[in-house]
Every structure is written in structure tokens, then in C-alpha cells.
Amino acid sequence: MTAIAIQGEAGSFSHTAALETHGPSLRLVPCATFEELFQAVASGAAHRGIVPIENTLAGSVHENYDLLSAHQLHVVGETQVWIHHCLIARPGTELPEVRRVASHPVALAQCRRFFATHPNLVAVPSYDTAGSVRNLIAGEGHANADAAIASALAAELYGGEVLAEGLEDHVENYTRFLVIAREPARTDGATKISLVFTLPNTPGSLHRALTVFAERGLNLSKIESRPIPGRPWEYLFYLDVIGDVREQSDDALNELRRFAPVLRVLGAYPGR
């Protein structure tokens, strides 16, 4: 049985992503933090990890970009999960009784409109969406929270009652998850490459790097920059490249290596 590390508890959206990528025959390895998740995969405690990397409302998960660079792991797959938030309470609770609502800060941020239209509700940050439901039903953690925001799966798993659905600010609320592993995936069928690189601090260097891919008809579906610790105003650049992995991409990467001081391919995998 494949062991899959996730940040959070069973019933979280990471759990949903694990089910979509690996099916129901898996063993969850819940982790309290993303650092713990990466360590679980690196140490062999889990075969693979499910890592949220960006959300259509909240944007990029910067911590996980930094962890991809810090760990020698490989991106071997990806999936997209529709994030549909529910207000979940103990059975028998009525909506007017709810005053404090617990959930992960990112989930709370995706539901700003709900809180704006319910000014009597107080958002209570927690480490996990599903964990908030588990603790609520068990009477643990935020003992004075009356409800939690999480998935319908979390309500089903822990015996919570859904008081309201569709709390997210926009119905087109998706999170993209990466699958990470100790070994790279086979490149057969790969249509996307994720990479990280540095550039000299000279005029036009980023333009030159992006042109390498444009001239070969390769689409850049994502570009992200992150500061390099200890080197003020210097950056790591992350790219997701869609196209022919075996021919055009290899040629582009070879050219990029000529002027990029650091270049690392994070993974080649089937894009979604």
C-alpha cells in the first residue's frame, strides 16, 4: 500500500488530491507542517507527498516553492482540486448559535465574503481544515469554536453537520497540487517540466531566459520568483514549461545552462 504524506488530517483537500492521484488504496501519513511532509518523503516514511502549490484565489504557496528548492526531491505528477468550503458544526447546532469559526488561515482567506456578510462571526485560525472539524467534534483544540470551515468529506469522516455550503469567494476556486517523490518519474508521456534557476544580475537576463523557450514554441504556464536567503535582492526563478519534453525542452535547457549559474529540473511529468 502506497504511503502518501499530506499536511493536515484525513478529510482535508490534500486528502482529496491524494485520492485523485493514487486512488483509495493508500495509507495517509498526516503531517503537522509542510516541512514535516517533505522530511517524511525524504526519509522514506512516505513513498510520496501531496503538496499544494497555488490556489486560484489565494495565489502561490510560497513556503512550498522554497521547500522544493531546499530538498532534493522530484515532482512526479500534479492534480487540480475544486475547493468547495462548507460550514460544519456539531450535530444539532443551528447557524444562529455559531459565533467562532475555526479553519486554516488560507481557507479563511478564501471565505472573506462569507465573513463580511456575517459580521457576527469571528474567524479562528487553525493548522488544518479537516483537523478543525475533528477537534470540534471531539471537543478538543479550539474548545470555544462553534463551527469549522472544511470539505464535505471532513464532515462525513468526523460526523459533523453541514450548515452552509459554497462559502468560497468565487465558485472557480481550485488548488493545484504537486506529487513529490525521492526518485524522478519516467519521462514517457511527460508534457510538463518544472525547473528552478538563477540568473546573472544584468540587463535583459530574464528576457533572454524566457526567449529560450518562446523560440521553440514552448508555453510557460507559471513563473515565480523567490528571494535567495542570505543574498539580498537576488532571486530564484521557478518555471513550469509545457511542450515536447524529450526534444524541444532538452534543447532549451541546454541553452539556458550556458548563462544560468544554477539550473535544476524539479521534475518532468504528465501535466493536467
C-alpha positions in Angstrom: 0.0 0.0 0.0 1.4 3.4 -1.1 2.1 5.7 1.9 1.2 9.3 1.0 2.2 12.3 3.1 -0.1 15.2 3.4 -0.1 18.4 5.5 -3.2 18.1 7.7 -5.6 15.4 8.6 -7.8 12.9 6.8 -10.7 14.8 5.1 -8.5 17.7 4.1 -8.3 18.9 0.5 -4.8 17.4 0.3 -6.5 14.1 1.2 -8.8 14.6 -1.8 -5.8 15.3 -4.0 -4.2 12.1 -2.7 -7.3 10.1 -3.6 -7.4 11.6 -7.1 -3.8 10.8 -7.8 -3.4 7.5 -6.1 -6.9 6.0 -5.7 -8.5 4.7 -2.5 -5.9 2.1 -1.7 -3.4 4.3 0.0 -2.1 4.9 3.6 -2.2 8.5 4.7 0.8 9.9 6.6 -0.6 13.1 8.2 2.0 15.8 8.9 1.6 18.9 11.0 3.7 21.1 8.7 4.9 21.2 5.1 8.5 20.8 6.3 7.5 17.6 8.1 5.8 16.4 4.9 9.0 16.9 2.9 11.0 15.2 5.6 8.6 12.2 5.6 9.2 11.7 1.8 12.9 12.4 2.0 13.4 9.9 4.9 11.2 7.1 3.3 8.5 7.4 5.9 6.2 8.1 2.9 6.5 7.0 -0.7 5.1 10.3 -2.0 3.8 13.6 -0.8 1.0 15.8 -1.9 1.9 19.5 -1.9 -0.4 22.4 -2.6 1.5 24.9 -4.8 -1.1 27.5 -5.9 -4.7 28.5 -5.5 -6.8 30.4 -8.0 -8.0 32.8 -5.2 -5.2 33.0 -2.7 -2.2 32.6 -5.1 1.0 30.8 -4.7 2.0 28.8 -1.6 5.4 30.4 -1.2 6.6 28.1 1.6 6.3 25.1 -0.7 8.3 26.8 -3.5 11.1 27.3 -1.0 10.9 23.7 0.2 11.1 22.4 -3.4 14.4 24.2 -3.7 15.6 23.2 -0.2 15.0 19.4 -0.7 16.4 17.1 -3.3 13.0 15.6 -4.2 11.3 15.3 -7.6 8.0 16.4 -8.9 6.4 13.3 -10.5 2.8 14.5 -11.0 0.1 17.0 -10.4 -3.7 17.4 -10.0 -6.2 20.2 -9.5 -8.9 20.0 -6.8 -12.0 22.1 -6.8 -12.1 23.8 -3.3 -15.7 23.9 -2.1 -15.9 25.1 1.5 -18.6 24.1 4.0 -19.5 25.4 7.4 -19.5 22.4 9.7 -20.8 22.1 13.2 -21.7 19.5 15.8 -25.0 17.8 15.1 -27.9 19.7 16.4 -26.2 23.1 16.2 -28.2 25.9 14.4 -26.5 28.6 12.4 -27.6 31.5 14.8 -25.8 29.7 17.6 -22.4 29.9 15.8 -20.1 32.7 16.8 -16.5 31.4 16.3 -15.4 29.5 13.2 -12.1 27.7 13.0 -10.1 26.7 9.9 -6.7 27.0 8.2 -5.8 30.7 7.5 -5.8 30.1 3.7 -9.3 28.6 3.9 -10.4 31.6 6.0 -8.9 34.0 3.4 -10.8 32.3 0.6 -14.1 33.0 2.5 -13.8 36.7 3.2 -17.1 37.5 1.6 -18.9 35.0 3.9 -17.4 36.7 7.0 -18.2 40.1 5.6 -21.9 39.1 5.2 -21.9 37.5 8.7 -20.2 40.2 10.8 -21.2 38.4 14.0 -18.8 35.5 13.2 -15.2 35.5 14.3 -12.5 33.6 12.3 -10.3 31.4 14.4 -7.0 30.3 12.6 -6.1 26.7 12.9 -3.4 24.5 11.5 -5.8 22.5 9.2 -9.3 22.5 7.7 -10.2 18.9 8.5 -8.3 19.0 11.8 -10.6 21.8 12.8 -13.6 19.6 12.2 -12.1 16.7 14.0 -11.2 18.8 17.1 -14.6 20.4 17.0 -16.5 17.1 17.1 -14.1 15.7 19.7 -14.3 18.8 21.8 -10.5 19.4 21.5 -8.3 22.2 20.3 -10.3 25.4 20.0 -12.8 24.5 22.6 -14.8 27.7 22.2 -15.1 27.3 18.4 -18.7 26.6 17.4 -18.0 25.6 13.8 -15.3 24.9 11.3 -14.7 25.5 7.6 -13.6 22.4 5.7 -14.7 20.0 3.0 -17.8 17.9 2.9 -15.5 14.8 3.1 -14.3 16.1 6.5 -17.9 16.4 7.7 -18.6 12.8 6.6 -15.5 11.4 8.2 -15.8 13.0 11.6 -19.6 13.1 11.9 -20.1 16.9 11.5 -23.3 18.6 10.2 -23.0 20.9 7.2 -24.8 24.2 8.0 -23.9 26.0 4.8 -22.0 25.3 1.5 -20.2 27.3 -1.1 -18.5 29.7 1.3 -15.6 30.4 -1.0 -15.5 33.9 -2.5 -15.7 32.6 -6.1 -17.0 29.3 -7.4 -13.9 28.9 -9.6 -11.8 28.1 -6.6 -9.1 25.5 -7.4 -5.9 24.4 -5.8 -3.1 22.8 -7.8 -1.2 20.1 -6.0 2.2 18.6 -6.9 3.1 15.0 -6.2 6.7 14.7 -4.9 8.9 11.6 -4.6 12.5 10.6 -3.9 13.0 9.3 -7.5 12.1 11.1 -10.7 9.2 9.9 -12.9 9.7 8.2 -16.2 9.6 10.9 -18.9 7.4 8.8 -21.2 4.2 10.8 -21.6 5.6 13.8 -19.8 4.1 17.1 -21.1 5.3 19.5 -18.4 8.6 20.4 -16.8 9.1 22.3 -13.6 12.5 23.9 -13.0 14.3 26.4 -10.9 17.3 28.6 -11.9 19.3 31.7 -11.1 20.4 34.4 -13.5 23.2 37.0 -13.5 22.1 40.4 -12.4 22.5 42.0 -15.8 20.1 43.9 -18.1 17.9 41.5 -20.2 18.9 38.3 -18.5 15.4 37.3 -17.6 14.2 38.2 -21.1 17.0 36.1 -22.6 15.9 33.1 -20.4 12.3 33.3 -21.4 13.2 33.7 -25.1 14.9 30.4 -24.9 11.5 28.7 -24.5 9.5 31.1 -26.7 11.7 30.5 -29.7 11.0 26.8 -29.5 7.2 27.2 -29.2 7.2 26.1 -25.5 4.4 27.6 -23.3 5.3 28.9 -19.9 2.3 28.2 -17.7 3.8 29.6 -14.5 6.7 31.8 -13.5 7.5 32.6 -9.9 10.4 34.4 -8.2 11.6 33.8 -4.6 14.4 35.6 -2.7 17.6 33.7 -2.0 18.3 33.6 1.8 21.5 35.4 2.7 21.8 37.1 -0.7 19.7 40.3 -0.7 17.9 41.2 -3.9 18.9 38.0 -5.6 16.2 35.6 -6.7 15.4 32.0 -7.7 13.1 31.7 -10.7 10.6 28.9 -11.0 9.1 27.9 -14.3 6.5 25.4 -15.5 7.1 24.6 -19.1 4.5 22.8 -21.3 5.7 21.1 -24.5 7.8 18.4 -26.0 9.9 17.2 -23.1 12.3 15.0 -25.0 13.3 17.3 -27.8 12.4 21.0 -27.7 12.7 21.2 -23.9 16.0 19.4 -23.7 17.4 21.8 -26.4 16.0 24.9 -24.4 17.5 23.7 -21.2 20.9 23.1 -22.8 20.9 26.7 -24.0 19.7 28.1 -20.6 22.6 26.2 -18.9 25.1 28.4 -20.8 24.2 31.5 -18.9 22.2 30.4 -15.8 24.6 29.9 -12.9 22.3 27.4 -11.2 19.7 25.3 -13.1 17.8 22.3 -11.6 15.0 20.4 -13.2 12.5 19.7 -10.4 10.6 17.2 -12.5 9.1 16.1 -15.8 5.6 14.7 -15.6 2.2 14.5 -17.3 0.5 17.9 -17.0 -3.1 18.4 -16.1 
